[in-house]
Amino acid sequence: MKKNMGSTDRVIRIVIAAVIGVLYYTGTISGTLGLVLVILAAVFLLTSFVSFCPLYAPFGISTCPVKDK
């Protein structure tokens, strides 16, 4: 897997996952919507830690900075 996520993208995903986690833990979001958002937060965390988003690949999107050689 070639990395296709930059550090800004990773930080944004981690922050969103943390916010969803806090909202779910405090009971602000619950039920089916809460479970769907918790699963989405888990996917955000997983993709942030591996620096690869499978949805970016088919569209050729990459938020990694281009390295000069």
MDAnalysis code that builds the backbone (N, CA, C; Angstrom):
import MDAnalysis as mda
import numpy as np

u = mda.Universe.empty(207, n_residues=69, atom_resindex=np.repeat(np.arange(69), 3), trajectory=True)
u.add_TopologyAttr("name", ["N", "CA", "C"] * 69)
u.add_TopologyAttr("resid", np.arange(1, 70))
u.add_TopologyAttr("resname", ["MET", "LYS", "LYS", "ASN", "MET", "GLY", "SER", "THR", "ASP", "ARG", "VAL", "ILE", "ARG", "ILE", "VAL", "ILE", "ALA", "ALA", "VAL", "ILE", "GLY", "VAL", "LEU", "TYR", "TYR", "THR", "GLY", "THR", "ILE", "SER", "GLY", "THR", "LEU", "GLY", "LEU", "VAL", "LEU", "VAL", "ILE", "LEU", "ALA", "ALA", "VAL", "PHE", "LEU", "LEU", "THR", "SER", "PHE", "VAL", "SER", "PHE", "CYS", "PRO", "LEU", "TYR", "ALA", "PRO", "PHE", "GLY", "ILE", "SER", "THR", "CYS", "PRO", "VAL", "LYS", "ASP", "LYS"])
u.atoms.positions = np.array([
    [0.839, -1.182, 0.000],
    [0.000, 0.000, 0.000],
    [0.882, 1.242, 0.000],
    [0.692, 2.059, -0.994],
    [1.408, 3.323, -1.061],
    [0.621, 4.357, -0.260],
    [1.310, 5.106, 0.586],
    [0.642, 6.107, 1.402],
    [0.021, 7.183, 0.511],
    [-1.224, 7.549, 0.825],
    [-1.882, 8.583, 0.052],
    [-2.552, 9.636, 0.943],
    [-2.141, 9.693, 2.212],
    [-2.698, 10.675, 3.139],
    [-1.581, 11.500, 3.748],
    [-1.745, 12.804, 3.711],
    [-0.795, 13.709, 4.329],
    [-1.078, 13.870, 5.813],
    [-0.205, 14.568, 6.495],
    [-0.352, 14.718, 7.946],
    [-1.575, 15.550, 8.322],
    [-1.903, 16.553, 7.534],
    [-3.088, 17.368, 7.836],
    [-4.350, 16.532, 7.732],
    [-4.444, 15.726, 6.706],
    [-5.591, 14.841, 6.517],
    [-5.714, 13.867, 7.684],
    [-4.595, 13.329, 8.113],
    [-4.589, 12.379, 9.231],
    [-5.055, 13.036, 10.520],
    [-4.562, 14.255, 10.796],
    [-4.934, 14.955, 12.029],
    [-6.426, 15.282, 12.031],
    [-6.944, 15.732, 10.886],
    [-8.371, 16.054, 10.797],
    [-9.220, 14.818, 11.068],
    [-8.827, 13.690, 10.504],
    [-9.579, 12.452, 10.728],
    [-9.537, 12.018, 12.191],
    [-8.390, 12.171, 12.837],
    [-8.265, 11.790, 14.253],
    [-9.128, 12.698, 15.122],
    [-9.134, 13.993, 14.816],
    [-9.951, 14.938, 15.587],
    [-11.436, 14.621, 15.414],
    [-11.868, 14.348, 14.190],
    [-13.274, 13.999, 13.949],
    [-13.642, 12.724, 14.699],
    [-12.763, 11.731, 14.667],
    [-13.025, 10.474, 15.382],
    [-13.119, 10.717, 16.885],
    [-12.258, 11.580, 17.415],
    [-12.300, 11.886, 18.849],
    [-13.598, 12.595, 19.220],
    [-14.030, 13.530, 18.400],
    [-15.281, 14.247, 18.666],
    [-16.461, 13.283, 18.651],
    [-16.499, 12.395, 17.659],
    [-17.575, 11.403, 17.592],
    [-17.540, 10.502, 18.824],
    [-16.348, 10.085, 19.238],
    [-16.218, 9.241, 20.428],
    [-16.732, 9.933, 21.681],
    [-16.395, 11.194, 21.854],
    [-16.860, 11.947, 23.028],
    [-18.373, 12.122, 22.981],
    [-18.912, 12.459, 21.811],
    [-20.364, 12.629, 21.687],
    [-21.111, 11.334, 21.975],
    [-20.564, 10.215, 21.537],
    [-21.200, 8.928, 21.803],
    [-21.089, 8.564, 23.287],
    [-19.922, 8.793, 23.855],
    [-19.702, 8.451, 25.268],
    [-20.603, 9.272, 26.194],
    [-20.810, 10.549, 25.863],
    [-21.646, 11.414, 26.699],
    [-23.135, 11.216, 26.444],
    [-23.496, 10.447, 25.422],
    [-24.898, 10.166, 25.147],
    [-25.562, 11.194, 24.255],
    [-24.790, 12.116, 23.707],
    [-25.354, 13.124, 22.819],
    [-25.874, 12.479, 21.538],
    [-25.132, 11.505, 21.039],
    [-25.608, 10.723, 19.897],
    [-25.784, 9.288, 20.361],
    [-26.860, 8.666, 19.918],
    [-27.118, 7.284, 20.345],
    [-27.944, 6.582, 19.281],
    [-28.285, 5.364, 19.552],
    [-29.098, 4.586, 18.626],
    [-28.328, 4.187, 17.384],
    [-29.062, 4.009, 16.307],
    [-28.467, 3.570, 15.048],
    [-27.484, 4.598, 14.512],
    [-27.858, 5.866, 14.576],
    [-26.958, 6.927, 14.113],
    [-25.659, 6.901, 14.910],
    [-25.756, 6.707, 16.203],
    [-24.569, 6.640, 17.038],
    [-23.653, 5.499, 16.649],
    [-24.223, 4.333, 16.408],
    [-23.412, 3.177, 16.015],
    [-22.752, 3.384, 14.656],
    [-23.491, 3.956, 13.718],
    [-22.923, 4.223, 12.400],
    [-21.764, 5.208, 12.518],
    [-21.929, 6.245, 13.326],
    [-20.867, 7.233, 13.502],
    [-19.659, 6.656, 14.230],
    [-19.881, 5.771, 15.183],
    [-18.759, 5.124, 15.883],
    [-17.982, 4.240, 14.910],
    [-18.672, 3.531, 14.042],
    [-17.993, 2.711, 13.028],
    [-17.207, 3.607, 12.080],
    [-17.798, 4.732, 11.677],
    [-17.099, 5.683, 10.815],
    [-15.852, 6.230, 11.522],
    [-15.965, 6.519, 12.804],
    [-14.824, 7.009, 13.574],
    [-13.723, 5.954, 13.632],
    [-14.101, 4.693, 13.788],
    [-13.106, 3.617, 13.816],
    [-12.390, 3.508, 12.471],
    [-13.124, 3.657, 11.385],
    [-12.511, 3.626, 10.052],
    [-11.565, 4.810, 9.891],
    [-11.983, 5.991, 10.354],
    [-11.116, 7.173, 10.299],
    [-9.818, 6.929, 11.066],
    [-9.910, 6.353, 12.250],
    [-8.704, 6.083, 13.035],
    [-7.803, 5.074, 12.337],
    [-8.388, 4.012, 11.820],
    [-7.599, 2.987, 11.136],
    [-6.882, 3.564, 9.927],
    [-7.598, 4.309, 9.099],
    [-6.969, 4.883, 7.909],
    [-5.928, 5.926, 8.278],
    [-6.130, 6.621, 9.388],
    [-5.136, 7.605, 9.824],
    [-3.845, 6.938, 10.266],
    [-3.953, 5.823, 10.955],
    [-2.755, 5.157, 11.447],
    [-1.956, 4.473, 10.342],
    [-2.630, 4.015, 9.285],
    [-1.903, 3.363, 8.192],
    [-1.583, 4.327, 7.050],
    [-2.084, 5.557, 7.137],
    [-1.847, 6.609, 6.125],
    [-2.307, 6.209, 4.731],
    [-3.345, 5.410, 4.666],
    [-3.868, 4.976, 3.375],
    [-5.383, 4.980, 3.422],
    [-5.998, 5.662, 2.467],
    [-7.445, 5.673, 2.352],
    [-7.833, 4.931, 1.082],
    [-8.552, 3.813, 1.195],
    [-8.912, 3.041, 0.011],
    [-9.816, 3.806, -0.959],
    [-10.575, 4.770, -0.473],
    [-11.439, 5.543, -1.365],
    [-10.655, 6.542, -2.205],
    [-9.472, 6.924, -1.779],
    [-8.650, 7.845, -2.554],
    [-8.036, 7.155, -3.778],
    [-7.726, 5.879, -3.661],
    [-7.007, 5.158, -4.707],
    [-7.726, 5.142, -6.066],
    [-9.010, 4.785, -6.143],
    [-9.647, 4.740, -7.459],
    [-9.739, 6.100, -8.146],
    [-9.770, 7.160, -7.353],
    [-9.895, 8.503, -7.908],
    [-8.550, 9.188, -8.107],
    [-7.475, 8.529, -7.689],
    [-6.141, 9.094, -7.867],
    [-5.854, 10.271, -6.948],
    [-6.554, 10.347, -5.833],
    [-6.367, 11.444, -4.888],
    [-5.220, 11.101, -3.941],
    [-4.385, 12.075, -3.665],
    [-3.317, 11.908, -2.693],
    [-3.102, 13.248, -1.994],
    [-3.140, 13.228, -0.676],
    [-2.881, 14.455, 0.080],
    [-1.472, 14.479, 0.635],
    [-0.657, 13.501, 0.233],
    [0.758, 13.498, 0.632],
    [1.487, 14.594, -0.130],
    [2.391, 15.279, 0.558],
    [3.186, 16.280, -0.157],
    [4.138, 15.617, -1.145],
    [4.377, 16.294, -2.251],
    [5.287, 15.775, -3.278],
    [6.711, 16.036, -2.829],
    [7.541, 14.981, -2.833],
    [8.932, 15.112, -2.415],
    [9.788, 15.466, -3.610],
    [10.618, 16.492, -3.452],
    [11.547, 16.871, -4.523],
    [12.748, 15.940, -4.505],
    [13.221, 15.582, -5.698],
    [14.384, 14.688, -5.774],
    [15.590, 15.457, -6.196],
])
